[in-house]
Amino acid sequence: MARPFTYIGSRLPRGWWDLLLQFGLFFVAYQCYGLVRGLVAGKSDLAFANADRIVDFERSIGAFFEPSLQSSLLDHSWVIDIANWLYLNSHFTITISFLAWLYLFHNSNFYFVRNMFMVAMLLALIGYFLIPTAPPRLLPGGMFTDTIANLTGTAQDTKTADLLLNKYAAVPSMHIGFSSMIAGTAFSIVKNPVGRFLWLLYPVVVFFVIVVTANHYWVDAAAGALVALSSALIAHRVLAPMRPAQWAFRPAPAPAEVPAEATA
């Protein structure tokens, strides 16, 4: 029984203990998320008041486009179905898959990105605690349609869902935060130009998905992008100097230029 574990451990970049440490760090982060979920569960009045403030702000600058965008696409069921599927499946699947790929195949870059994610999750939790905000799909008045509830036949804020999700975690949008950090990392590592371009499109697609499914306002997305940028700066300027040999980011080396005489 020990041989398979020994063999797998030998194939891991830094062995079993390091891998378990990474799982432990993300597990602790998730437990903190659960703690904040419990702290804001009874603040529905504040959450809806904050949502109203966002709507008022967007209206005041003529940028409250989310209802019209969603309503223009509701008759195109295939667009809504794709958006629903991506919202339900892409966030955790792509994030976890990307982090696993990074750990196994670009381990020297992983620890900077891990630190960036940890800082982002901390900033997001502060935002969820200080500014609990109801998502568009929960607003009264029929402005928005909960497309995912229509697809699954189950509201996203049932008692079962409340045990796993913070329904007032609209600001910041970590769908945008995570996708932006992933896109920036992939752009720095992937060498194929087409692949780099596709990764840059990832947060754009996520933005469309979170708006058309009425799970976020564009202000939430802007806050998520700001969290991603702030986390990258903190990881680079504050954390990396503390342990530069392990926590600094190392972009992929540029392709070596072929000497002119070699091509003559």
C-alpha positions in Angstrom: 0.0 0.0 0.0 2.9 2.3 0.7 4.4 2.0 -2.7 1.8 3.9 -4.7 2.0 6.8 -2.2 5.7 6.8 -2.3 5.7 6.7 -6.1 3.2 9.6 -6.4 5.1 11.5 -3.8 8.3 11.2 -5.8 6.4 12.6 -8.8 5.2 15.7 -6.9 7.3 18.8 -7.2 7.9 19.1 -3.4 6.5 15.9 -2.0 3.3 15.0 -0.1 3.8 17.4 2.8 4.0 20.5 0.6 0.9 19.4 -1.3 -1.0 18.8 1.9 0.0 22.3 3.2 -1.5 23.9 0.1 -4.8 22.0 0.6 -4.7 23.1 4.3 -4.3 26.7 3.4 -7.2 26.8 1.0 -9.3 24.8 3.5 -8.7 27.4 6.2 -9.6 30.1 3.7 -12.9 28.3 3.0 -13.6 28.0 6.7 -13.2 31.8 7.0 -15.6 32.2 4.2 -18.1 30.1 6.1 -17.5 32.3 9.2 -18.3 35.4 7.3 -21.4 33.8 5.8 -22.7 33.2 9.2 -21.9 36.8 10.4 -23.9 38.4 7.5 -26.7 35.9 7.4 -29.0 38.2 9.4 -28.1 41.4 7.6 -30.6 41.2 4.8 -31.9 44.8 5.3 -28.3 46.1 4.9 -27.6 43.8 1.9 -30.7 45.1 0.0 -29.9 48.7 1.0 -26.4 48.3 -0.4 -27.8 46.8 -3.6 -30.1 49.8 -3.9 -27.1 52.1 -3.6 -25.3 50.3 -6.4 -28.3 50.6 -8.6 -28.7 54.3 -7.8 -25.0 54.9 -8.5 -25.2 53.1 -11.9 -28.3 55.0 -12.8 -26.8 58.3 -11.8 -23.9 57.8 -14.3 -26.2 56.3 -17.0 -24.6 52.9 -16.7 -27.4 50.7 -15.3 -27.5 48.4 -18.4 -27.8 45.0 -16.7 -31.6 44.6 -16.9 -31.8 45.6 -20.6 -28.9 43.3 -21.5 -30.4 40.4 -19.8 -33.9 41.0 -21.1 -32.6 41.3 -24.7 -31.1 37.8 -24.4 -33.8 35.9 -22.5 -35.5 34.8 -25.7 -32.2 33.3 -27.0 -32.3 30.2 -24.8 -29.1 28.8 -26.1 -27.2 31.9 -24.9 -28.8 31.7 -21.5 -28.2 28.0 -21.2 -24.5 28.4 -21.9 -24.2 31.3 -19.5 -26.0 29.2 -16.8 -23.8 26.2 -17.4 -20.6 28.3 -17.2 -21.8 30.1 -14.0 -22.5 26.8 -12.3 -19.4 24.9 -13.5 -16.6 27.1 -14.6 -15.7 29.1 -11.5 -14.5 26.3 -9.3 -13.6 23.8 -12.0 -11.4 26.1 -14.0 -9.9 27.7 -10.9 -9.0 24.4 -9.3 -7.8 22.8 -12.5 -5.6 25.8 -13.2 -4.1 25.8 -9.8 -3.4 22.1 -10.0 -1.8 22.5 -13.4 0.3 25.4 -12.1 1.4 23.4 -9.0 2.4 20.3 -11.0 3.9 21.8 -14.1 5.0 25.4 -13.2 5.7 24.9 -9.5 8.2 27.8 -9.3 5.3 30.1 -10.2 2.7 28.5 -8.0 3.6 30.0 -4.6 3.4 33.6 -5.9 -0.1 32.8 -7.3 -1.1 31.0 -4.1 -0.2 34.1 -2.1 -2.1 36.3 -4.5 -5.2 34.1 -4.2 -4.9 34.2 -0.4 -4.6 37.9 -0.3 -7.6 38.2 -2.7 -9.7 35.9 -0.6 -8.9 37.9 2.5 -9.8 41.2 0.8 -13.0 39.6 -0.5 -14.0 38.4 2.9 -13.5 41.9 4.3 -15.7 43.2 1.5 -18.4 40.6 2.2 -18.4 41.5 5.9 -18.4 45.3 5.6 -20.6 45.6 2.5 -23.0 42.6 2.3 -24.9 43.1 -0.9 -27.8 41.3 -2.4 -27.3 40.2 -6.1 -29.5 41.5 -8.9 -31.5 38.3 -9.0 -32.9 38.9 -5.5 -34.1 42.5 -6.2 -37.8 42.9 -6.0 -39.8 44.6 -8.8 -39.2 42.1 -11.6 -36.2 43.9 -13.1 -34.1 40.7 -13.2 -34.7 37.0 -13.9 -33.0 34.3 -11.9 -32.0 32.3 -15.0 -30.3 29.6 -13.0 -33.3 29.0 -10.8 -35.4 28.7 -14.1 -32.9 26.1 -15.4 -32.6 24.0 -12.3 -36.1 24.6 -10.8 -34.4 25.4 -7.5 -33.7 28.9 -6.2 -30.0 29.6 -5.4 -31.0 30.7 -1.9 -32.7 27.7 -0.5 -31.8 26.6 3.0 -29.5 23.9 1.6 -27.7 26.5 -0.6 -27.4 28.9 2.3 -25.3 26.3 4.1 -22.7 26.5 1.3 -23.1 29.9 -0.2 -23.2 33.5 1.0 -26.1 34.9 -1.0 -25.1 38.5 0.0 -21.5 38.1 -1.4 -22.0 40.3 -4.5 -19.2 42.8 -3.7 -16.6 42.1 -4.8 -17.2 39.6 -7.6 -14.6 36.9 -7.1 -15.7 35.3 -10.3 -14.0 38.3 -11.9 -11.3 38.4 -9.2 -10.2 34.7 -9.8 -10.6 34.8 -13.6 -8.5 38.0 -13.8 -5.7 36.5 -11.7 -5.8 33.3 -13.7 -5.8 35.2 -17.0 -2.8 37.4 -15.9 -0.8 34.4 -14.7 -1.5 32.3 -17.8 -0.6 35.2 -20.1 2.8 35.4 -18.4 3.4 31.7 -18.6 1.8 30.4 -21.8 4.0 30.9 -24.8 1.5 30.2 -27.6 0.1 33.5 -28.8 -3.4 32.0 -29.5 -3.4 30.5 -26.0 -2.5 33.8 -24.4 -5.2 35.6 -26.3 -7.8 33.0 -25.2 -6.8 33.3 -21.6 -7.2 37.0 -21.8 -10.7 36.5 -23.0 -11.6 34.4 -20.0 -12.5 37.3 -17.6 -14.5 38.9 -20.4 -16.6 35.8 -20.8 -17.0 35.5 -17.1 -18.2 39.1 -16.9 -20.8 38.4 -19.5 -21.9 35.3 -17.6 -22.3 36.9 -14.2 -24.3 39.9 -15.6 -26.6 37.9 -17.9 -27.4 35.4 -15.1 -28.2 38.4 -12.8 -25.7 37.3 -10.2 -23.6 40.5 -10.2 -23.7 44.2 -11.2 -20.8 45.6 -13.2 -19.8 47.5 -10.1 -19.2 44.2 -8.4 -17.0 43.1 -11.4 -15.0 46.3 -11.1 -14.5 45.7 -7.4 -13.4 42.1 -8.2 -10.8 43.4 -10.8 -9.6 45.9 -8.2 -9.1 43.1 -5.7 -7.2 41.0 -8.2 -4.9 44.0 -9.0 -4.4 44.8 -5.3 -3.6 41.2 -4.5 -1.0 41.0 -7.3 0.7 44.2 -6.1 0.7 43.0 -2.4 2.1 39.5 -3.5 4.8 41.2 -5.6 5.7 44.2 -3.4 5.1 42.9 0.1 5.2 39.1 0.2 7.8 38.3 -2.5 10.6 40.3 -0.9 10.1 38.3 2.3 11.0 35.0 0.6 12.2 35.9 -2.9 13.6 32.4 -3.6 10.1 30.8 -3.3 7.5 33.6 -3.4 8.7 35.6 -6.4 7.0 35.2 -9.7 9.1 34.0 -12.6 7.6 34.6 -16.0 8.3 32.3 -18.9 11.7 33.1 -20.5 11.5 34.8 -23.9 12.3 32.6 -26.9 15.9 32.7 -27.8 16.7 34.7 -30.9 18.4 32.9 -33.7 21.6 34.7 -34.7 21.4 36.3 -38.1 24.4 34.4 -39.4 22.7 31.1 -38.5 19.8 31.9 -40.7 21.8 33.1 -43.7 
